[in-house]
Each structure stands twice: as C-alpha cells, then as structure tokens.
Amino acid sequence: MVIIGLTGSIGMGKSTAAAMFRREGVPVHDADATVHSQMAKGGAAVPVIDGEFPGVVQDGAVDRKALGGQVFGKPEKLRLLEAILHPLVARSRDHFLRIQALAGQPVVVLDVPLLFETGTNRLCDYTLLVTAPTFLQKQRVLRRPGMSGERLAHVLAQQMPDLEKRLLADVVIETGLGKRPVLRQIQAVIRQCRHEKGRHWPPALGQKNK
C-alpha cells in the first residue's frame, strides 16, 4: 500500500486537494478532523484537556475558542496541548492504515498540516505539498470568519516556512492557477502510485509504526 503525505500551510488549498483525492476514490485520513473529534463530546482528549486547561470544557466538549485563548502566544501551553493530541492522532492514523490495508487499498493519503514538523513524512512513500503565492494565501485566510493578520502570523510562526517545505516535498502543486490543473496533477500522482509498491506498509516485523 502506497502512503501519500499531503501537506501545505494555512490557506494553500490542502482541504481542496484532499477532497479531490477522495473524489478519485483514494481514502484520506484527516489529522485536523481527528483532533476535532477527540475534542468533541465523548472524545478521549476532553478529560485530559479539562485537567490541564481549566474552564475550556463546556457541555462535555472542548470550547476551541476558549482553548485558543489559553494557548495563543504561549509556546509552552501549545507544546502541552500537542503532547496531548499528537498521540491520539497517531493512534487514529495507524488504525486507518490497518483498515485500509485489510481492505486492499493500493493508495491512501495522510492529510497532515504539520507533516514535516511532526516527522510523519517518514511514514510516507511520497510527500505532496500544495502551495500558492503569499498574497493569495493571505487573501484566502483573511476571508475566514474571526481571522486577523495577527492570528495568521501566529499560525505561520508554528509552521515550517513554505520554502523549506518545497525543498523537502517529493511533489509540489501550485494551487493559484485554478482547480483543473491541480486535479490533473493529483490524478497523475494517483496513477503512478497505483503501479508501485509501498515501502512503509506493512511495517517491518518487529518495527513499531510511529
């Protein structure tokens, strides 16, 4: 099974690319969606976050706005939150990989905003970066409700610079030219991967998939 790692900084078009993979029949594990589900009512992260960040749990779920207020501009608090969430995402990801392998899927995608920063790229056969000019990225992000220039700067400060990601990625897709060229490139990647054998799944005997 070939594993594609999909990443891209905020506003670069990663969610659109992930949706295209799904429409082409490729299963996608969404790290952000996993985080949201773990912080929803009944999620495994809720009681742990409640203990570390008092007052952010409301009606059994994490109030993400209140949580953001406690970690915004506080690197040590952000690292604490990541230490809670990252293992839960990894567990969900590995379960996804096992299920897809049993189903005989030839290609899967791991949609991870911090793919390189967390080292998840080491689990992937190919890494695909979506990118766009800085001015377009800012236009897209600042159209989102509640987003400001300060918040955007804070988010970008937590992420590897786009230029560094370009140097690390196996495939770079520019999203500023419209959806059709992006789809064509994604289709080409899928065709190539369906004729190859994955190097990372299943894990080698005795090797834990981290």
Secondary structure, DSSP 8 states (H G I E B T S, - for coil): -EEEEEE--TTSSHHHHHHHHHHTT--EEEHHHHHHHHHSTT-THHHHHHHHSTT-EETTEE-HHHHHHHHTT-HHHHHHHHHHHHHHHHHHHHHHHHHHHHTT-SEEEEE-TTTTTTTGGGG-SEEEEEE--HHHHHHHHHTSTT--HHHHHHHHHTS--HHHHHHH-SEEEE-TT-HHHHHHHHHHHHHHHTTS--SSSS--TT----
